[in-house]
């Protein structure tokens, strides 16, 4: 058992790493989960058979207490991160948390309770508490919960990682980061480099009174770097960051990213930004690289088409959605041109939201959120699918969940979370250079940067990492201080060219927030290079 002194020692180290991670230049503050919430170090891990028995105890207790339906999740959630700066290790932390969460449905109302004590008595008590909470919640019921049917499944799944980061010595991880930092420092004017390896491993067990039982293992990896160059007179600084996208893969992905051999190039790009020409304000055709466009998709398409957000059930965290009400949107609202198709899925290899079965035991499906430019669907759970039954009936489609239920730990209730949301390739096999060559006057943008978007995901502004001026179908030089402004439907309807299958790439958000109390999940967005016509560009330059 962990003593109070041990816990203070471990949580103190974790808090230091959490603070350092959140303060890394160029990384969004506040998006990284506080590892001190993970609790004590785990020692005795129940076997799969013991976990099945505990889940059966929880479901039996919930049914006996009056639940018409119940599900239980027993999960182990691990985080590992190594933080370095220039030639030194800043912090190394492992967190490990395991427990059970029980959800119960009584008279069409949900209740939820959780426990970190994995004993038969404790999980049964949590189940009875969930039922009691559901009964108390009936007074505030908006509409009775009716779950869409789903097949009973009994399955084991993992996301295909080949090298478990937890089997890699910390010395090897730190050495790789510091060697990359050293290479970046060789670039002219580069003075500061921060780098991180961040790994997540989730062992998820699920069971429901419907009879479904799943056991899944998911590993995700991320290697963010921040490389800063400073001008000789120290009047300007420019940074290159977000160079390697997060992926739902293992340590093999870190090795494939080849950060040591790429770091100097990234440093040189930061240095080149010091002498880049400030952009002239005006309207330009924009050629957006997938490493940039994924974030615009995330904010202006993926979030607005979360059904709870569109219906106003999600409001306090990042607002609601202009894509509402569904009755006026589905099959009617033109989001973009006819060749625009946006797919939701949790099946793309390497996707951060990729999973075998969601947190309601549903096998996710591929579905078109936008079809031929029109809104065609929303992201749903078993409860939400019935809210759109009228639409599915009109289309001759079954009413079923798209598999978008997720809880970010055993102690948090599952709810609708974003799947991978992607812009599908065009029919012509066009690439980045083809779009540049077809553009007479424009700006090419690579990499994601700062952004701002309003409470209904309608008006927005996006920056980036690298900006290049296009004239006569050629890149003629680097620009800086570029950001573009947009109204969501106007922007997407201005898209007139997209790349083909060979140019398809994924970008990702490792920590996407939603809900109250807040939860985070990871999600990827695949896309192709795309051109947008006559977009308003502003200059964001700092004054010395």
BAVO-865340 format. One record per residue (C-alpha): x negated, y, z; residue in one letter; residue number from 1. Coordinates in nm, 2 decimals. Layout:
BEGIN
      X      Y      Z code pos
      X      Y      Z    A NUM
...
//
This chain:
BEGIN
      X      Y      Z code pos
   0.00   0.00   0.00    X   1
  -0.12   0.35  -0.08    X   2
  -0.20   0.56   0.22    X   3
  -0.11   0.93   0.25    X   4
  -0.48   1.02   0.23    X   5
  -0.52   0.81  -0.09    X   6
  -0.21   0.97  -0.25    X   7
  -0.33   1.32  -0.17    X   8
  -0.67   1.24  -0.32    X   9
  -0.52   1.09  -0.64    X  10
  -0.25   1.35  -0.68    X  11
  -0.51   1.63  -0.63    X  12
  -0.72   1.50  -0.91    X  13
  -0.42   1.46  -1.13    X  14
  -0.30   1.81  -1.06    X  15
  -0.64   1.95  -1.16    X  16
  -0.63   1.77  -1.49    X  17
  -0.27   1.87  -1.55    X  18
  -0.36   2.24  -1.49    X  19
  -0.67   2.21  -1.72    X  20
  -0.47   2.05  -2.00    X  21
  -0.20   2.31  -1.99    X  22
  -0.46   2.59  -2.00    X  23
  -0.65   2.46  -2.30    X  24
  -0.67   2.75  -2.56    X  25
  -0.43   2.70  -2.85    X  26
  -0.22   2.42  -2.68    X  27
   0.13   2.52  -2.59    X  28
   0.15   2.58  -2.21    X  29
   0.40   2.40  -2.00    X  30
   0.46   2.11  -2.24    X  31
   0.24   1.86  -2.06    X  32
   0.41   1.64  -1.80    X  33
   0.28   1.68  -1.45    X  34
   0.10   1.35  -1.37    X  35
   0.14   1.41  -0.99    X  36
   0.51   1.30  -1.03    X  37
   0.39   0.95  -1.12    X  38
   0.36   0.85  -0.75    X  39
   0.15   0.58  -0.61    X  40
  -0.11   0.36  -0.78    X  41
   0.05   0.03  -0.89    X  42
  -0.08  -0.30  -0.77    X  43
   0.17  -0.58  -0.78    X  44
   0.34  -0.58  -1.12    X  45
   0.65  -0.81  -1.15    X  46
   0.64  -1.08  -1.42    X  47
   0.88  -1.07  -1.71    X  48
   1.09  -1.34  -1.55    X  49
   1.10  -1.15  -1.22    X  50
   1.21  -0.83  -1.41    X  51
   1.49  -1.03  -1.58    X  52
   1.61  -1.15  -1.24    X  53
   1.60  -0.80  -1.10    X  54
   1.80  -0.66  -1.40    X  55
   2.06  -0.94  -1.35    X  56
   2.09  -0.84  -0.98    X  57
   2.15  -0.48  -1.08    X  58
   2.41  -0.55  -1.34    X  59
   2.59  -0.79  -1.11    X  60
   2.60  -0.54  -0.83    X  61
   2.74  -0.27  -1.07    X  62
   3.01  -0.50  -1.20    X  63
   3.11  -0.60  -0.85    X  64
   3.13  -0.23  -0.74    X  65
   3.38  -0.15  -1.02    X  66
   3.17  -0.06  -1.33    X  67
   3.34  -0.15  -1.67    X  68
   2.99  -0.13  -1.83    X  69
   2.64  -0.10  -1.69    X  70
   2.28  -0.11  -1.82    X  71
   1.95  -0.11  -1.64    X  72
   1.60  -0.01  -1.75    X  73
   1.29  -0.13  -1.57    X  74
   0.98   0.04  -1.71    X  75
   0.62   0.10  -1.65    X  76
   0.49   0.43  -1.78    X  77
   0.11   0.50  -1.80    X  78
  -0.08   0.81  -1.90    X  79
  -0.45   0.84  -1.96    X  80
  -0.64   1.15  -2.06    X  81
  -1.00   1.27  -2.08    X  82
  -1.06   1.64  -2.11    X  83
  -1.39   1.79  -2.22    X  84
  -1.54   2.13  -2.30    X  85
  -1.85   2.18  -2.51    X  86
  -2.10   1.94  -2.35    X  87
  -1.93   1.85  -2.03    X  88
  -1.64   1.64  -1.90    X  89
  -1.37   1.85  -1.74    X  90
  -1.14   1.58  -1.60    X  91
  -1.04   1.22  -1.63    X  92
  -0.70   1.10  -1.50    X  93
  -0.49   0.78  -1.51    X  94
  -0.13   0.79  -1.39    X  95
   0.09   0.48  -1.34    X  96
   0.46   0.47  -1.25    X  97
   0.71   0.19  -1.24    X  98
   1.07   0.16  -1.13    X  99
   1.43   0.09  -1.22    X 100
   1.71   0.31  -1.35    X 101
   2.08   0.20  -1.35    X 102
   2.36   0.35  -1.54    X 103
   2.73   0.27  -1.47    X 104
   3.05   0.35  -1.65    X 105
   3.37   0.38  -1.44    X 106
   3.70   0.50  -1.58    X 107
   3.52   0.66  -1.87    X 108
   3.27   0.85  -1.66    X 109
   2.89   0.80  -1.62    X 110
   2.69   0.76  -1.30    X 111
   2.31   0.70  -1.27    X 112
   2.07   0.61  -0.99    X 113
   1.71   0.50  -0.98    X 114
   1.46   0.34  -0.74    X 115
   1.09   0.27  -0.74    X 116
   1.14  -0.03  -0.51    X 117
   1.15  -0.33  -0.73    X 118
   1.33  -0.57  -0.49    X 119
   1.67  -0.74  -0.54    X 120
   1.82  -0.54  -0.25    X 121
   1.68  -0.21  -0.39    X 122
   1.80  -0.24  -0.74    X 123
   2.14  -0.36  -0.63    X 124
   2.17  -0.06  -0.40    X 125
   2.08   0.17  -0.69    X 126
   2.35   0.00  -0.90    X 127
   2.61   0.06  -0.63    X 128
   2.50   0.42  -0.60    X 129
   2.54   0.47  -0.97    X 130
   2.89   0.34  -0.95    X 131
   2.97   0.57  -0.66    X 132
   2.83   0.87  -0.85    X 133
   3.04   0.77  -1.15    X 134
   3.36   0.77  -0.94    X 135
   3.27   1.11  -0.79    X 136
   3.21   1.25  -1.14    X 137
   3.56   1.16  -1.26    X 138
   3.69   1.49  -1.13    X 139
   3.48   1.68  -1.39    X 140
   3.55   1.45  -1.68    X 141
   3.57   1.63  -2.02    X 142
   3.67   1.33  -2.23    X 143
   3.65   0.96  -2.14    X 144
   3.34   0.79  -2.26    X 145
   3.41   0.53  -2.53    X 146
   3.11   0.33  -2.65    X 147
   3.07   0.24  -3.01    X 148
   3.02  -0.13  -3.06    X 149
   2.67  -0.27  -3.11    X 150
   2.55  -0.62  -3.16    X 151
   2.41  -0.82  -2.87    X 152
   2.04  -0.85  -2.90    X 153
   1.77  -1.04  -2.72    X 154
   1.43  -0.94  -2.85    X 155
   1.07  -0.85  -2.78    X 156
   0.89  -0.58  -2.98    X 157
   0.58  -0.36  -2.99    X 158
   0.48  -0.07  -3.22    X 159
   0.19  -0.25  -3.38    X 160
  -0.11  -0.09  -3.21    X 161
  -0.43  -0.30  -3.25    X 162
  -0.66  -0.15  -2.99    X 163
  -0.52  -0.08  -2.64    X 164
  -0.67   0.25  -2.51    X 165
  -0.66   0.10  -2.16    X 166
  -0.92  -0.15  -2.27    X 167
  -1.17   0.12  -2.39    X 168
  -1.42   0.24  -2.12    X 169
  -1.39   0.60  -2.02    X 170
  -1.75   0.65  -2.10    X 171
  -1.68   0.56  -2.47    X 172
  -1.39   0.81  -2.49    X 173
  -1.59   1.09  -2.33    X 174
  -1.89   1.02  -2.55    X 175
  -1.69   1.04  -2.86    X 176
  -1.53   1.37  -2.76    X 177
  -1.86   1.53  -2.66    X 178
  -2.03   1.42  -2.98    X 179
  -1.74   1.59  -3.17    X 180
  -1.78   1.90  -2.97    X 181
  -2.15   1.91  -3.04    X 182
  -2.09   1.88  -3.42    X 183
  -1.83   2.16  -3.40    X 184
  -2.07   2.39  -3.22    X 185
  -2.32   2.36  -3.51    X 186
  -2.08   2.56  -3.73    X 187
  -2.17   2.93  -3.76    X 188
  -2.01   3.16  -3.49    X 189
  -1.85   2.87  -3.30    X 190
  -1.89   2.93  -2.93    X 191
  -1.62   2.74  -2.75    X 192
  -1.48   2.39  -2.81    X 193
  -1.22   2.20  -2.60    X 194
  -1.11   1.85  -2.68    X 195
  -0.88   1.59  -2.52    X 196
  -0.79   1.23  -2.56    X 197
  -0.43   1.16  -2.44    X 198
  -0.28   0.82  -2.44    X 199
   0.07   0.69  -2.33    X 200
   0.17   0.33  -2.28    X 201
   0.53   0.23  -2.20    X 202
   0.64  -0.12  -2.11    X 203
   1.02  -0.10  -2.14    X 204
   1.27  -0.36  -2.02    X 205
   1.64  -0.32  -2.09    X 206
   1.95  -0.52  -2.01    X 207
   2.33  -0.45  -2.03    X 208
   2.65  -0.61  -1.92    X 209
   2.72  -0.66  -2.30    X 210
   2.45  -0.92  -2.28    X 211
   2.16  -0.75  -2.45    X 212
   1.80  -0.79  -2.32    X 213
   1.49  -0.63  -2.47    X 214
   1.13  -0.61  -2.38    X 215
   0.91  -0.35  -2.56    X 216
   0.56  -0.21  -2.55    X 217
   0.48   0.13  -2.70    X 218
   0.14   0.30  -2.73    X 219
   0.09   0.66  -2.85    X 220
  -0.24   0.85  -2.90    X 221
  -0.34   1.21  -2.95    X 222
  -0.68   1.38  -2.99    X 223
  -0.62   1.76  -2.98    X 224
  -0.92   1.99  -3.03    X 225
  -0.95   2.37  -3.00    X 226
  -1.25   2.52  -3.18    X 227
  -1.31   2.90  -3.14    X 228
  -1.55   3.12  -3.34    X 229
  -1.64   3.47  -3.23    X 230
  -1.77   3.75  -3.46    X 231
  -2.12   3.88  -3.41    X 232
  -2.00   4.21  -3.27    X 233
  -1.75   4.02  -3.05    X 234
  -1.45   4.22  -3.18    X 235
  -1.27   3.92  -3.32    X 236
  -1.22   3.56  -3.25    X 237
  -1.04   3.29  -3.46    X 238
  -0.96   2.93  -3.37    X 239
  -0.89   2.60  -3.55    X 240
  -0.68   2.36  -3.36    X 241
  -0.41   2.09  -3.41    X 242
  -0.65   1.91  -3.64    X 243
  -0.54   1.55  -3.57    X 244
  -0.16   1.47  -3.54    X 245
  -0.03   1.25  -3.26    X 246
   0.07   0.90  -3.37    X 247
   0.25   0.59  -3.24    X 248
  -0.07   0.39  -3.26    X 249
  -0.36   0.28  -3.04    X 250
  -0.73   0.36  -3.01    X 251
  -0.78   0.24  -3.36    X 252
  -0.62   0.56  -3.48    X 253
  -0.87   0.77  -3.28    X 254
  -1.15   0.60  -3.45    X 255
  -0.99   0.64  -3.80    X 256
  -0.95   1.01  -3.74    X 257
  -1.34   1.03  -3.75    X 258
  -1.35   1.35  -3.53    X 259
  -1.73   1.35  -3.51    X 260
  -1.78   1.38  -3.89    X 261
  -1.48   1.62  -3.93    X 262
  -1.56   1.85  -3.64    X 263
  -1.82   2.06  -3.82    X 264
  -1.58   2.12  -4.11    X 265
  -1.31   2.23  -3.86    X 266
  -1.56   2.46  -3.70    X 267
  -1.66   2.61  -4.03    X 268
  -1.29   2.68  -4.10    X 269
  -1.26   2.87  -3.78    X 270
  -1.57   3.07  -3.87    X 271
  -1.43   3.15  -4.22    X 272
  -1.12   3.30  -4.06    X 273
  -1.34   3.57  -3.91    X 274
  -1.41   3.72  -4.26    X 275
  -1.07   3.63  -4.41    X 276
  -0.87   3.91  -4.57    X 277
  -0.58   4.03  -4.36    X 278
  -0.26   3.96  -4.54    X 279
  -0.06   4.24  -4.70    X 280
   0.30   4.23  -4.59    X 281
   0.56   4.15  -4.86    X 282
   0.74   3.86  -5.03    X 283
   0.55   3.56  -5.15    X 284
   0.60   3.21  -5.28    X 285
   0.48   2.98  -5.01    X 286
   0.32   2.64  -5.07    X 287
   0.35   2.46  -4.74    X 288
   0.13   2.16  -4.66    X 289
   0.28   1.86  -4.46    X 290
   0.05   1.94  -4.17    X 291
   0.24   2.27  -4.14    X 292
   0.59   2.19  -4.27    X 293
   0.66   1.92  -4.02    X 294
   0.70   2.18  -3.74    X 295
   0.94   2.39  -3.95    X 296
   1.15   2.07  -4.01    X 297
   1.14   2.00  -3.63    X 298
   1.27   2.34  -3.53    X 299
   1.51   2.43  -3.81    X 300
   1.65   2.09  -3.91    X 301
   1.59   1.82  -3.65    X 302
   1.70   2.03  -3.34    X 303
   2.02   2.18  -3.51    X 304
   2.14   1.83  -3.61    X 305
   2.14   1.68  -3.26    X 306
   2.51   1.62  -3.21    X 307
   2.52   1.72  -2.84    X 308
   2.35   2.05  -2.93    X 309
   2.58   2.11  -3.22    X 310
   2.89   2.06  -3.00    X 311
   2.75   2.28  -2.72    X 312
   2.68   2.01  -2.46    X 313
   2.31   2.11  -2.48    X 314
   2.26   2.48  -2.44    X 315
   2.04   2.59  -2.15    X 316
   1.72   2.42  -2.29    X 317
   1.65   2.58  -2.63    X 318
   2.00   2.67  -2.71    X 319
   2.28   2.53  -2.93    X 320
   2.31   2.51  -3.31    X 321
   2.44   2.70  -3.60    X 322
   2.53   2.37  -3.77    X 323
   2.86   2.36  -3.60    X 324
   3.14   2.25  -3.58    X 325
   3.10   1.92  -3.76    X 326
   3.44   1.95  -3.92    X 327
   3.32   2.25  -4.12    X 328
   2.97   2.12  -4.19    X 329
   2.98   1.75  -4.28    X 330
   2.99   1.71  -4.66    X 331
   3.04   2.09  -4.70    X 332
   2.75   2.30  -4.58    X 333
   2.46   2.34  -4.82    X 334
   2.14   2.32  -4.62    X 335
   1.92   2.31  -4.93    X 336
   1.89   2.22  -5.30    X 337
   2.03   1.90  -5.44    X 338
   1.69   1.73  -5.44    X 339
   1.66   1.78  -5.06    X 340
   1.72   1.46  -4.86    X 341
   1.64   1.45  -4.48    X 342
   1.62   1.11  -4.32    X 343
   1.65   1.01  -3.96    X 344
   1.49   0.69  -3.85    X 345
   1.30   0.52  -3.57    X 346
   1.12   0.27  -3.80    X 347
   0.83   0.45  -3.98    X 348
   0.50   0.28  -3.89    X 349
   0.30   0.51  -3.67    X 350
   0.60   0.74  -3.59    X 351
   0.60   0.88  -3.24    X 352
   0.98   0.81  -3.21    X 353
   0.95   0.46  -3.37    X 354
   1.10   0.19  -3.15    X 355
   1.25  -0.15  -3.20    X 356
   1.56  -0.09  -2.98    X 357
   1.67   0.23  -2.82    X 358
   1.76   0.28  -2.45    X 359
   2.11   0.14  -2.51    X 360
   1.99  -0.18  -2.67    X 361
   2.08  -0.05  -3.02    X 362
   1.86  -0.14  -3.32    X 363
   1.81   0.20  -3.48    X 364
   1.90   0.25  -3.85    X 365
   1.78   0.48  -4.12    X 366
   2.04   0.74  -4.20    X 367
   2.06   1.06  -4.42    X 368
   2.11   1.37  -4.21    X 369
   2.11   1.58  -4.52    X 370
   2.21   1.41  -4.85    X 371
   2.16   1.60  -5.18    X 372
   2.13   1.92  -4.99    X 373
   2.45   1.88  -4.79    X 374
   2.49   1.80  -4.42    X 375
   2.58   1.43  -4.41    X 376
   2.53   1.32  -4.05    X 377
   2.41   1.40  -3.70    X 378
   2.19   1.22  -3.45    X 379
   2.40   1.00  -3.22    X 380
   2.42   0.76  -2.93    X 381
   2.68   0.49  -2.86    X 382
   2.90   0.75  -2.68    X 383
   2.85   1.02  -2.95    X 384
   2.92   0.80  -3.25    X 385
   3.29   0.79  -3.17    X 386
   3.30   1.17  -3.18    X 387
   3.24   1.14  -3.55    X 388
   3.46   0.84  -3.62    X 389
   3.69   1.05  -3.84    X 390
   3.40   1.13  -4.07    X 391
   3.26   0.78  -4.08    X 392
   3.62   0.65  -4.16    X 393
   3.65   0.90  -4.45    X 394
   3.32   0.78  -4.59    X 395
   3.40   0.41  -4.55    X 396
   3.11   0.38  -4.31    X 397
   3.12   0.19  -3.98    X 398
   3.12   0.39  -3.65    X 399
   2.80   0.29  -3.49    X 400
   2.52   0.46  -3.30    X 401
   2.21   0.56  -3.50    X 402
   2.00   0.44  -3.20    X 403
   1.89   0.78  -3.07    X 404
   1.92   0.71  -2.69    X 405
   1.61   0.77  -2.49    X 406
   1.50   0.83  -2.13    X 407
   1.14   0.96  -2.07    X 408
   1.09   0.74  -1.76    X 409
   1.27   0.48  -1.55    X 410
   1.38   0.76  -1.31    X 411
   1.56   0.97  -1.58    X 412
   1.90   0.89  -1.74    X 413
   1.89   0.82  -2.11    X 414
   2.06   1.06  -2.35    X 415
   2.05   1.16  -2.71    X 416
   1.69   1.23  -2.83    X 417
   1.55   1.31  -3.17    X 418
   1.44   1.02  -3.40    X 419
   1.18   1.07  -3.66    X 420
   1.33   1.33  -3.90    X 421
   1.17   1.35  -4.24    X 422
   1.19   1.53  -4.58    X 423
   1.19   1.25  -4.84    X 424
   0.96   1.27  -5.14    X 425
   1.08   1.39  -5.48    X 426
   1.12   1.18  -5.79    X 427
   0.81   1.34  -5.96    X 428
   0.47   1.23  -5.84    X 429
   0.36   1.59  -5.76    X 430
   0.08   1.66  -5.52    X 431
  -0.06   1.97  -5.33    X 432
  -0.27   2.08  -5.62    X 433
   0.02   2.06  -5.86    X 434
   0.23   2.30  -5.65    X 435
  -0.07   2.54  -5.62    X 436
  -0.12   2.52  -6.00    X 437
   0.25   2.60  -6.06    X 438
   0.24   2.92  -5.84    X 439
   0.15   3.26  -5.98    X 440
   0.15   3.47  -5.67    X 441
   0.17   3.30  -5.33    X 442
   0.02   3.18  -5.01    X 443
  -0.07   2.83  -4.92    X 444
  -0.04   2.73  -4.55    X 445
  -0.20   2.44  -4.37    X 446
  -0.16   2.33  -4.01    X 447
   0.10   2.42  -3.75    X 448
   0.07   2.73  -3.53    X 449
   0.28   2.96  -3.31    X 450
   0.65   3.00  -3.38    X 451
   0.96   3.16  -3.25    X 452
   1.32   3.06  -3.32    X 453
   1.65   3.19  -3.18    X 454
   1.91   3.01  -2.96    X 455
   2.11   2.87  -3.26    X 456
   1.81   2.77  -3.47    X 457
   1.90   3.02  -3.74    X 458
   1.65   3.30  -3.74    X 459
   1.28   3.21  -3.70    X 460
   0.92   3.30  -3.75    X 461
   0.63   3.06  -3.82    X 462
   0.25   3.10  -3.82    X 463
   0.00   2.83  -3.91    X 464
  -0.37   2.74  -3.90    X 465
  -0.52   2.81  -4.24    X 466
  -0.39   3.05  -4.50    X 467
  -0.50   3.08  -4.87    X 468
  -0.41   3.34  -5.13    X 469
  -0.28   3.20  -5.46    X 470
  -0.31   3.39  -5.79    X 471
  -0.25   3.25  -6.13    X 472
  -0.23   2.90  -6.01    X 473
  -0.56   2.90  -5.82    X 474
  -0.67   2.96  -5.46    X 475
  -0.88   3.28  -5.47    X 476
  -0.97   3.32  -5.10    X 477
  -0.87   3.28  -4.73    X 478
  -0.62   3.51  -4.56    X 479
  -0.55   3.56  -4.19    X 480
  -0.28   3.71  -3.96    X 481
   0.00   3.54  -4.17    X 482
   0.35   3.46  -4.05    X 483
   0.67   3.41  -4.24    X 484
   1.02   3.50  -4.14    X 485
   1.33   3.29  -4.23    X 486
   1.70   3.23  -4.19    X 487
   1.73   2.86  -4.19    X 488
   1.98   2.80  -4.48    X 489
   1.83   3.08  -4.69    X 490
   1.48   2.93  -4.64    X 491
   1.56   2.57  -4.73    X 492
   1.77   2.68  -5.03    X 493
   1.47   2.87  -5.16    X 494
   1.27   2.54  -5.19    X 495
   1.22   2.46  -5.56    X 496
   0.94   2.21  -5.57    X 497
   0.84   1.91  -5.36    X 498
   0.57   1.65  -5.37    X 499
   0.60   1.28  -5.45    X 500
   0.54   0.96  -5.25    X 501
   0.16   0.98  -5.27    X 502
   0.16   1.32  -5.09    X 503
   0.38   1.21  -4.80    X 504
   0.23   1.26  -4.45    X 505
   0.36   1.27  -4.09    X 506
   0.31   1.54  -3.83    X 507
   0.42   1.50  -3.47    X 508
   0.53   1.66  -3.14    X 509
   0.38   1.47  -2.85    X 510
   0.60   1.65  -2.59    X 511
   0.94   1.77  -2.72    X 512
   1.16   1.90  -2.44    X 513
   1.53   1.88  -2.39    X 514
   1.79   1.85  -2.11    X 515
   1.84   1.96  -1.75    X 516
   1.65   1.84  -1.56    X 517
   1.40   1.85  -1.85    X 518
   1.27   1.54  -2.02    X 519
   1.01   1.50  -2.29    X 520
   0.98   1.26  -2.58    X 521
   0.75   1.22  -2.88    X 522
   0.87   1.25  -3.24    X 523
   0.72   1.25  -3.59    X 524
   0.83   1.43  -3.90    X 525
   0.72   1.30  -4.24    X 526
   0.72   1.54  -4.54    X 527
   0.56   1.63  -4.86    X 528
   0.40   1.96  -4.99    X 529
   0.68   2.19  -5.08    X 530
   0.72   2.54  -5.24    X 531
   0.95   2.81  -5.12    X 532
   1.03   3.12  -5.33    X 533
   1.02   3.48  -5.23    X 534
   0.97   3.45  -4.85    X 535
   0.91   3.75  -4.63    X 536
   0.55   3.75  -4.49    X 537
   0.44   3.97  -4.21    X 538
   0.09   4.06  -4.07    X 539
   0.04   3.95  -3.70    X 540
  -0.31   4.10  -3.67    X 541
  -0.44   4.20  -3.33    X 542
  -0.56   4.56  -3.28    X 543
  -0.92   4.59  -3.14    X 544
//
